[in-house]
Amino acid sequence: MKRKITAFLTAVLMLALPLLAGAEQTEFHKGYTLDKVVVLSRHGVRSPLTDGGSLLGDITPHTWFSWTSGSSELSMKGATLEILMGQYFRQWLESEGLIPRNWRPEGDAVRFYANAKQRTQATARNFSAGMLPVCVVPIEMNAPFDTMDEVFSSKLRFVSDAYTEAALDEIAAMGGEKGMAGISEKLRDAIALVMDVTDMKESEAYQSGKYGDLLNDETVMSLTFDEEPAMSGPIKIATSVADALKFQYYEEADEQKAAFGHELTREDWLAICGIVETYEKMLFTAPLISVNVEHPLLMELKSELEKDGRVFSFLCGHDANIAGVLAALNAEEYALQNTLEPGTPIGGKLTFERYLDAEGKAWYAVSIIYQSTEQLRDREFLSLENPPMKGEIRFEGIEPNADGLISEEDLLNRFQEAIDAFDTLVEDYADAEKAA
């Protein structure tokens, strides 16, 4: 099966979260000393969020990959890939002189903190095993297991009628003059591709109308206090199926089998994964949404950046967390290379590297470190000679120095601006509500 999807990919990039294209390891540290690293990680490769007995089992006549974990949990392959990434971080940090060989950190030198979901806790555990193989570090969990920690929950902390109207307008603007209908139009070819790959129209559930008409029905957004932004309609359903196809592709060695017998190009897979990333952007990256849902996490990250004595911090959450944080910090557009997820790749690490210059002034390199599609599928060993991919982050209105680093003052100020923006929107839209 071959399809031309250039127009779709262009649309996805137009909707994309901020970041410069970049895939090569860039050496920032010449003339600088690495002093500290703070990581916000997305969890690793998991099974689909729903199992074969629900939507996924209904909507296709095919049998899905036999997952090695329960629905939504880190898979065996995901665990292996996190160990490999942790081993790479160990080699990198040792080569920089930040940590010694066979490091056994003491006191508050390291912190591993993850959401209370299995996939995030297990990601942190396996990454730490690779990075610190002779030391068992505690994985902090501040909520009952398998619930959402407040820090990592991308739920709305404030909602009013005036706020809802303004935020939904921002989301609709992603579709241009046609608004939400414009977003649906841009995704139509990709959704049709998902339907073809899964032979969806042959399933009894789709034929019965249980899931509506994915090519013509309307997608609806809703914003409710103390809940994540929500969506119903075709894009939501297509995202669930595309998400499962993506993880089947990561797990299944036979590419044709991963696509239920169809021959797909890399562009086809990018289109399928683009549905998921568009869904993520619609839910979490509008300016009024991002500073609302990621308010606690922004404060937590700023605290880690300012923590004296901390050498390495690892916070593990979800794609929504990385997408929302970058949007709240007003990062520039980006499209990562050699990945099917150019915004928030699975297992990707949003990394804040603190460097000191010869005069002791602090500078930061901000990047996303991630495994390429091939490194994921092939379980490639990572090393300084075969590193993961690395894409640089730039921020609107912050000028880097000649070595591509931004000042600590600029970075912390940007965090504070994003944190303060939540209080501002509460004041503005609460007042608007009262005035009405």
Buried (B, 14 or more C-beta within 10 A) or exposed (E): EEBEBEEBBEBBBEBBBBBBEBBEBBEBBEEBBBBBBBBBBBBBBBBBBBBBEEBBBBBBBBEBBEBBBEBBBBBEBBBBBBBBBBBBBBBBBBEBEBBEEEBEBEEEBBBBBBBBBBBBBBBBBBBBBBBBBEBEBEBBBEBEEEEBBBBBBBBBBBBBEBBBEBBBEBBBBBBBEEBBBBBBEBBBBBBBBBBBBBBBEEBEBBEEEEBBEBBEBEBEBEBEEEEBBEBBBBBBBBBBBBBBBBBBBBBBEEEEEBBBEBEBEEBBBBBBBBBBBBBBBBBBBBBBBBBBBBBBBBBBBBEBBEBEEBBBBBBBBBBBBBBBBBBBBBBBBBBBEBBBBBBBBBBBBBBBBBBBBEEEEBBBBBBBBBBBBEBBBEEBEBEEEEBBBBBBBBBEEBEBEEBEBBBBEBBBEBBEBBBEBBEEBBEBBBEBEEEE
